[in-house]
Amino acid sequence: MRPNLPNSISLFRVLMVPLLMVFLLVDIAGGEIVALVVFVVAAGSDSLDGYIARRRHQTTVLGAFLDPLADKLLVTAALVSLVALGDLSAWVAMVVIARELAVSGLRMIAAIQNVVISASNWGKAKTASQLLAVAGLMLEPRWLKPEWTLWGHRVTWYLVILMLALTVISGVAYFVHARQRLHATG
């Protein structure tokens, strides 16, 4: 079976993950620029696949699995790479990754009981904040001046705080919503 266009875009995003890591972690001339472009293109494709799937009525079970997987792989790979580069604290990456794994596990449990836990506005805001924070962290050590601060902190500090807050809030919101849905069907 040939994947439809939205699923192909999600698959493209998955395939961009190793490319992102190579250009971030291997000492290649101009690698940081290529990594940033790869990340921005992959992140931008996140909205595109969902839009096309809804517009063309091509939503599939595969797409419902592949799209969030691609998002999680992209963000996780970027966070792990930024930790390896010393641009992000490991505990920050672990909070984000733990939330992603917990919500994915919750969705699997719900699916077994034929309950769909769809993306919420909190989850969409969380994803946007993660993509923005990661892009900022990729830019900062290479192109932003250290003296560029706001109230004594670098701009990326605020982006990371926002990412952490939305990650935790959206995770709690998913569990509260799932509890209500699972109790209603149980």
C-alpha positions as CSV (number, residue, x, y, z in Angstrom):
1,M,0.0,0.0,0.0
2,R,1.4,3.4,-1.0
3,P,1.2,6.1,1.7
4,N,-0.9,9.2,1.0
5,L,0.7,12.7,0.8
6,P,0.1,13.6,4.5
7,N,1.7,10.3,5.6
8,S,4.6,10.8,3.2
9,I,5.2,14.2,4.8
10,S,5.3,12.7,8.2
11,L,7.6,9.9,7.0
12,F,9.8,12.7,5.5
13,R,10.0,14.3,9.0
14,V,11.1,11.0,10.5
15,L,13.8,10.6,7.9
16,M,15.1,14.2,8.6
17,V,15.9,13.2,12.2
18,P,19.2,11.5,11.5
19,L,20.2,14.2,9.1
20,L,19.5,16.8,11.8
21,M,21.7,15.0,14.3
22,V,24.6,14.5,11.9
23,F,24.7,18.2,11.0
24,L,24.4,19.2,14.6
25,L,26.9,16.8,16.1
26,V,29.5,16.1,13.5
27,D,32.1,18.8,12.8
28,I,31.1,19.8,9.3
29,A,31.7,23.2,7.8
30,G,28.4,25.0,7.9
31,G,26.8,22.1,9.6
32,E,24.9,24.3,12.1
33,I,23.3,26.2,9.3
34,V,22.2,23.0,7.6
35,A,21.0,21.6,10.9
36,L,18.9,24.7,11.5
37,V,17.4,24.6,8.0
38,V,16.6,20.8,8.4
39,F,15.0,21.5,11.7
40,V,12.9,24.4,10.4
41,V,11.8,22.5,7.3
42,A,10.9,19.4,9.4
43,A,9.1,21.4,12.0
44,G,7.2,23.3,9.3
45,S,6.1,20.1,7.7
46,D,4.3,19.3,11.0
47,S,1.5,21.7,10.3
48,L,1.4,20.9,6.6
49,D,0.7,17.1,6.9
50,G,-2.3,17.7,9.2
51,Y,-3.7,20.5,7.1
52,I,-3.5,18.4,3.9
53,A,-4.9,15.3,5.7
54,R,-8.0,17.3,6.9
55,R,-8.5,19.2,3.7
56,R,-8.3,16.1,1.5
57,H,-10.1,13.9,3.9
58,Q,-7.0,11.6,4.1
59,T,-6.8,11.1,7.8
60,T,-5.7,7.5,8.5
61,V,-4.8,5.3,11.4
62,L,-1.2,5.3,10.1
63,G,-1.2,9.1,10.0
64,A,-2.6,9.3,13.6
65,F,0.4,7.2,14.7
66,L,3.1,8.6,12.4
67,D,2.5,12.3,12.8
68,P,3.0,12.5,16.6
69,L,5.8,9.9,16.4
70,A,7.6,12.1,13.9
71,D,7.1,15.2,16.2
72,K,8.5,13.3,19.2
73,L,11.5,11.9,17.3
74,L,12.4,15.4,15.9
75,V,12.1,17.2,19.3
76,T,13.8,14.3,21.2
77,A,16.7,14.1,18.7
78,A,17.2,17.9,18.8
79,L,17.1,18.0,22.7
80,V,19.5,15.1,23.0
81,S,21.9,16.7,20.5
82,L,21.7,20.1,22.3
83,V,22.5,18.3,25.6
84,A,25.5,16.6,23.9
85,L,26.7,20.0,22.7
86,G,26.3,21.5,26.2
87,D,23.6,23.9,25.0
88,L,20.9,22.5,27.2
89,S,20.7,20.9,30.7
90,A,20.0,17.2,30.7
91,W,17.2,17.5,33.3
92,V,15.3,19.9,30.9
93,A,15.5,17.4,28.1
94,M,14.4,14.6,30.5
95,V,11.3,16.5,31.6
96,V,10.2,17.0,28.0
97,I,11.1,13.4,27.0
98,A,9.4,11.9,30.1
99,R,6.2,13.8,29.4
100,E,6.2,12.7,25.7
101,L,6.6,9.0,26.8
102,A,4.0,9.3,29.5
103,V,1.4,10.8,27.2
104,S,2.2,8.3,24.4
105,G,1.7,5.5,27.0
106,L,-1.6,7.1,28.1
107,R,-2.8,7.2,24.5
108,M,-1.9,3.5,24.0
109,I,-3.9,2.5,27.2
110,A,-6.8,4.6,26.0
111,A,-6.7,3.1,22.5
112,I,-6.9,-0.4,24.0
113,Q,-10.2,0.7,25.5
114,N,-11.3,2.3,22.2
115,V,-10.9,5.8,23.6
116,V,-9.2,8.4,21.5
117,I,-7.2,11.1,23.3
118,S,-6.9,13.7,20.6
119,A,-4.5,16.7,20.6
120,S,-5.6,19.6,22.7
121,N,-4.8,23.3,22.4
122,W,-2.4,22.8,25.3
123,G,-0.6,20.1,23.4
124,K,-0.4,22.2,20.3
125,A,1.0,25.2,22.3
126,K,3.5,22.8,23.9
127,T,4.7,21.6,20.5
128,A,5.0,25.2,19.3
129,S,7.0,26.2,22.4
130,Q,9.3,23.1,22.0
131,L,10.0,23.9,18.4
132,L,10.6,27.6,19.1
133,A,12.9,26.8,22.1
134,V,14.9,24.2,20.1
135,A,15.3,26.6,17.2
136,G,16.4,29.4,19.6
137,L,18.9,27.1,21.3
138,M,20.3,26.1,17.9
139,L,20.7,29.8,16.9
140,E,21.9,31.2,20.2
141,P,25.5,30.0,20.6
142,R,26.3,30.5,17.0
143,W,24.6,33.7,16.0
144,L,23.2,35.6,18.9
145,K,25.4,37.9,21.0
146,P,25.8,37.0,24.6
147,E,24.9,40.5,25.7
148,W,21.5,40.2,24.2
149,T,19.5,39.7,27.3
150,L,16.1,40.6,28.7
151,W,15.9,41.3,32.5
152,G,19.2,39.6,33.0
153,H,18.5,36.4,31.1
154,R,19.1,35.3,27.6
155,V,16.0,35.1,25.4
156,T,16.5,31.4,25.1
157,W,16.2,31.0,28.9
158,Y,12.6,32.4,28.6
159,L,11.9,30.0,25.7
160,V,13.1,27.0,27.7
161,I,11.0,28.1,30.8
162,L,7.9,28.5,28.5
163,M,8.7,25.1,27.0
164,L,8.9,23.5,30.4
165,A,5.8,25.1,31.7
166,L,3.7,24.2,28.7
167,T,5.2,20.7,28.7
168,V,4.1,20.0,32.3
169,I,0.7,21.8,32.0
170,S,-0.2,20.0,28.8
171,G,0.9,16.7,30.3
172,V,-1.3,17.2,33.3
173,A,-4.2,18.3,31.1
174,Y,-3.9,15.1,29.0
175,F,-4.0,12.9,32.1
176,V,-7.0,14.8,33.6
177,H,-8.9,14.6,30.2
178,A,-8.0,10.9,29.8
179,R,-9.2,10.1,33.3
180,Q,-12.5,11.7,32.6
181,R,-12.8,9.9,29.2
182,L,-11.8,6.5,30.5
183,H,-14.1,6.8,33.5
184,A,-17.0,7.8,31.3
185,T,-16.5,4.7,29.1
186,G,-15.6,2.3,31.9
